[in-house]
């Protein structure tokens, strides 16, 4: 297989789907994980419209399921072995660890099972996928990209559990970058601000149980969360900024460790770094009227 190859998790919608289509159009062969038959059909239909369907291999995988991860790795391995005509470990050029979700609630109220689920999908599953595919990535001296968030650089109320998972992804990316450097494997983190991917709308739908606290002491924060979810589904940077960043990383021989996107988000990241905690807390509470 002369084409560059990549596994992208979470391709049912959002960043994952857009990147899968973009790279397939650019001649990459994309192994795109999805969870439902309808997602597979719509992804292939969109690819057909761009004339790149032959460059897409949708694979069913719930990355929180260890057995399904092993099946994913085996399917990718067999496809690449067949393409390269070898029984040895085949090269896989890149992995984009993109799949993720958000559980939004005040930490006092968040069910511990939801907290476990947040970390399992957003952190543990990404390491499991990386471990399963790493022999092939090392064979290619390839690239691993983790989708973090600016929420992995500072914490706000209501989204604290999500931030915990993204802080962990920051550490995971840094650790793997150091450990895999001698093998020629590059590791980068993308830290997006808000973009219309519906992640927070999904979180709101999942958090209907919070309605019983609607008129309780957390009412101002819950009202803010609803507004944030609505705004994020309509506003934010274009998804193309994300796909362009992925391309930039993949085409670089020496990609940076992390990429904050869009560049305008660097202002708030810098502000958080320079302000004392007490001043930052006061600023956030004033904005939220909390």
C-alpha positions in Angstrom: 0.0 0.0 0.0 1.7 3.2 -1.2 -0.9 5.4 0.5 -0.4 6.8 3.9 -2.5 5.1 6.5 -4.2 6.3 9.7 -6.6 5.1 12.3 -9.1 7.7 13.6 -11.3 7.0 16.5 -14.8 8.6 16.9 -15.7 9.2 13.3 -19.5 9.2 13.7 -19.5 13.0 13.8 -17.6 16.1 14.6 -13.8 16.3 14.4 -13.3 12.6 13.7 -15.7 12.4 10.8 -14.5 15.7 9.2 -10.9 14.6 9.4 -11.6 11.1 8.0 -13.2 12.6 4.9 -10.5 15.3 4.6 -7.7 12.8 4.7 -9.4 10.3 2.4 -9.9 13.1 -0.1 -6.1 13.8 0.1 -5.3 10.2 -0.7 -4.8 8.7 2.8 -6.3 5.4 3.6 -8.4 6.0 6.7 -9.5 3.3 9.1 -12.4 5.1 10.8 -14.0 3.8 13.9 -17.8 4.1 14.2 -20.3 2.5 16.6 -23.5 2.2 14.6 -24.5 0.8 11.1 -26.2 4.1 10.3 -23.0 6.0 11.0 -21.1 3.7 8.7 -23.6 4.2 5.9 -23.7 8.0 6.2 -19.9 8.2 6.4 -19.5 6.1 3.2 -22.3 8.0 1.5 -20.5 11.3 2.2 -17.2 9.9 1.0 -18.9 8.7 -2.2 -20.0 12.2 -2.9 -16.4 13.3 -2.8 -15.2 10.4 -4.8 -13.0 9.0 -2.0 -15.0 6.1 -0.7 -12.3 3.6 -1.7 -10.0 5.4 0.8 -12.2 4.7 3.8 -12.6 1.6 5.8 -15.2 2.1 8.6 -14.6 -0.3 11.5 -17.1 -0.9 14.4 -15.3 -0.3 17.7 -16.5 0.9 21.1 -13.1 2.0 22.4 -14.2 1.5 26.0 -14.4 -2.3 25.3 -11.0 -4.0 25.5 -12.1 -6.9 23.3 -13.3 -4.6 20.6 -10.0 -2.7 20.7 -8.1 -5.9 20.1 -10.4 -6.7 17.2 -9.8 -3.3 15.8 -6.0 -3.8 16.0 -6.3 -7.2 14.3 -8.5 -5.9 11.5 -6.1 -3.1 10.8 -3.1 -5.4 11.0 -4.6 -7.9 8.6 -5.6 -5.2 6.1 -2.1 -3.7 6.1 -0.4 -7.1 5.9 -2.5 -7.9 2.8 -1.8 -4.5 1.3 2.0 -4.8 1.9 2.2 -8.5 1.1 3.9 -9.4 4.3 3.3 -11.5 7.5 5.6 -9.2 9.5 4.3 -6.3 11.6 3.0 -3.8 8.9 3.5 0.0 9.2 0.7 2.3 10.3 1.6 5.9 9.6 -0.6 7.6 12.1 -3.2 7.4 14.9 -5.7 10.2 15.8 -7.1 9.5 19.2 -10.2 11.6 18.8 -13.2 9.8 20.4 -14.5 11.4 23.5 -17.5 12.6 25.5 -18.4 15.0 28.3 -20.3 14.6 31.6 -21.3 18.0 32.8 -22.5 18.5 36.4 -21.3 20.1 39.6 -18.8 17.7 41.1 -20.8 17.4 44.3 -23.7 16.0 42.3 -21.9 14.0 39.7 -22.6 10.2 40.1 -19.3 8.4 40.6 -20.3 5.9 37.8 -20.4 8.9 35.4 -17.0 10.1 36.6 -15.6 6.6 36.0 -17.2 6.6 32.5 -15.7 10.1 31.8 -12.2 8.9 32.5 -12.6 5.4 31.0 -13.6 6.8 27.6 -11.6 10.0 27.5 -8.4 8.6 28.9 -8.0 4.9 29.6 -9.5 3.9 26.3 -7.1 6.1 24.4 -4.1 4.5 26.0 -5.6 1.1 25.3 -6.0 1.9 21.6 -2.5 3.3 21.4 -1.0 0.3 23.0 -2.8 -2.1 20.7 -1.7 -0.2 17.5 1.8 0.9 18.7 3.8 -2.0 17.2 2.5 -0.9 13.7 3.1 2.8 14.4 6.6 2.0 15.6 7.2 0.0 12.4 6.3 3.2 10.4 8.1 5.6 12.7 4.7 7.3 12.7 2.7 9.9 14.4 0.2 9.8 17.3 -2.2 12.7 17.9 -4.3 13.2 21.0 -7.3 15.5 21.0 -7.1 17.4 24.3 -8.9 20.7 24.9 -8.2 24.1 26.4 -10.2 22.6 29.2 -7.1 20.5 29.8 -5.2 23.8 30.6 -7.7 25.4 33.0 -10.8 24.3 34.8 -14.3 25.9 34.9 -17.2 24.9 37.1 -19.7 22.3 35.7 -17.2 20.9 33.2 -14.7 19.9 35.9 -14.9 16.2 35.2 -14.3 16.8 31.5 -11.3 18.9 32.5 -9.9 16.1 34.7 -10.0 13.8 31.7 -8.3 16.4 29.5 -5.6 17.2 32.1 -4.9 13.4 32.1 -4.6 13.4 28.3 -2.1 16.2 28.5 0.0 14.0 30.8 -0.5 10.9 28.6 0.6 12.8 25.5 3.7 14.2 27.3 4.7 10.9 28.7 4.4 9.0 25.4 6.2 11.8 23.5 9.2 11.3 25.8 9.1 7.5 25.9 8.6 7.0 22.1 11.1 9.5 20.8 13.9 6.9 20.6 11.7 4.9 18.3 11.1 7.8 15.9 7.4 8.1 16.9 6.1 11.7 17.1 3.3 12.6 19.6 1.3 15.8 19.5 -1.6 17.2 21.4 -4.4 19.4 19.8 -6.1 21.7 22.3 -9.3 23.0 20.8 -11.5 25.7 22.1 -15.3 25.6 21.4 -16.4 24.3 18.0 -19.9 23.2 16.8 -19.4 19.5 17.3 -22.5 18.9 19.6 -20.4 17.4 22.4 -22.1 19.6 25.0 -25.6 19.1 23.5 -25.0 15.4 24.0 -23.9 16.0 27.5 -27.0 18.0 28.3 -29.2 15.2 26.9 -27.4 12.8 29.2 -27.8 15.1 32.2 -31.6 15.3 32.3 -31.4 14.0 35.9 -30.0 17.5 36.8 -33.6 18.9 36.3 -34.4 18.0 39.9 -31.7 20.5 41.0 -33.0 23.2 38.7 -34.2 25.4 41.5 -31.5 24.4 44.0 -28.3 26.2 45.0 -26.6 25.3 41.7 -29.3 27.0 39.6 -26.9 29.8 38.3 -24.3 27.3 37.1 -26.9 24.9 35.5 -28.4 27.9 33.7 -25.0 28.8 32.4 -24.3 25.2 31.3 -27.5 25.2 29.2 -26.5 28.4 27.5 -23.0 27.2 26.9 -24.3 24.0 25.3 -26.6 25.9 23.0 -23.8 28.4 22.0 -21.3 25.7 21.4 -23.6 24.0 18.9 -23.8 27.2 16.9 -20.6 29.1 17.5 -16.9 28.5 17.7 -14.2 28.0 15.2 -14.8 26.2 11.9 -14.1 22.5 12.0 -11.7 23.0 9.1 -9.3 24.7 11.5 -9.0 21.3 13.3 -8.6 19.3 10.1 -5.9 21.7 8.8 -4.1 21.3 12.1 -4.1 17.5 11.8 -2.7 17.8 8.2 0.0 20.3 9.5 1.1 17.8 12.1 1.1 14.8 9.8 3.1 16.6 7.1 5.7 17.9 9.6 8.9 16.0 10.3 9.1 17.8 13.6 5.6 18.6 14.8 5.2 20.7 18.0 4.2 19.1 21.2 0.8 20.9 21.4 -1.4 23.1 19.2 -4.0 25.5 20.7 -6.7 26.2 18.2 -7.9 28.6 17.1 -5.0 30.9 17.7 -7.3 33.4 19.3 -7.8 31.0 22.2 -4.1 31.6 23.2 -5.3 34.8 24.9 -7.3 33.0 27.5 -4.7 30.3 27.9 -2.0 32.9 28.5 -4.3 34.8 30.9 -4.8 31.7 33.0 -1.1 31.1 33.1 -0.2 34.6 34.3 -3.0 35.4 36.7 -2.8 34.3 40.4 -5.4 31.6 41.3 -7.3 34.0 43.5 -7.6 36.6 40.8 -8.5 34.0 38.1 -11.2 32.5 40.4 -12.7 35.9 41.0 -12.8 36.7 37.3 -14.5 33.4 36.5 -17.1 33.8 39.3 -17.8 37.3 38.1 -18.4 36.1 34.5 -20.7 33.4 35.8 -22.3 35.5 38.4 -21.5 32.8 40.9 
